[in-house]
Amino acid sequence: GNGYFKGTIPTTIGMLTELRFFDLSGTELSGSIPPEIGHCTSLQIFNIDNSKLEGSLPTELGTIEALQNLEAQNNQHSGTIPTELAKLTNLKYVNLSGQLSRLGLSGTMPLGICEIETLNQFSVTCGTSLADSCPNTCCTCISTR
């Protein structure tokens, strides 16, 4: 990404059912991830690192069975991690560390997330309830200081 993209992710993204790679990291994207992302059933890589996205992560992310990488570090997400992510049997890498909002991500890790056989790494911010609730068998905590 290079900052050229500004604005929000349109709800029409859900029409891209064959979309496999979405990488708009390092852009000026704002707003929230629309729930229509769940219609992108072929999506394997979803990278929105270092953008200005906020709000909660939509539960619909957990319906994208093809999803392998979810990279959303250094945004302004808040709320809890959707429990539906634990159903994604192809998930390999998740990085939700460095949420810059005042609230950040909270709660506990979705039950069963570490039982996903393909999962290599799930990164969250150190010193948070998420980091405290995630077994180090699959979680890595990243210091944001």
Order of alpha helices (4+ residues) and beta strands (2+ residues): beta-beta-beta-beta-beta-beta-beta-beta-beta-beta-beta-alpha-beta
